[in-house]
Amino acid sequence: MSTMETIRNPGTTYSRSPNGCSKQVMTQITPQERKQLEAIAQTEMRSLSATLRMLMLRGIQGYEDDTLAAS
């Protein structure tokens, strides 16, 4: 099998981001927060970015649940 046979569509660029993800957000975290994030990422077998996105989405859902419950 040649390399060209393993490439899905030669010349097509692929994104490693989930579908629809095109905006970046930069933030600062403490060394302790980074260690916690790394531990979660290792447990989840995800990259740091994917882990942070997952936690952010869960946080947004929790926020919305709390906000709707208070209304």
DAZIBEL-V963404 format. One record per run of one state. SS is the DSSP state (a for helix, b for strand, c for the rest). FROM is the first residue (numbers start at 0). TO is the last residue. Records with the same first field share a line. If there is no record, write none. Layout:
SS->FROM-TO ; FROM-TO
This chain:
c->0-1 ; 6-29 ; 44-46 ; 70-70
a->2-5 ; 30-43 ; 47-69
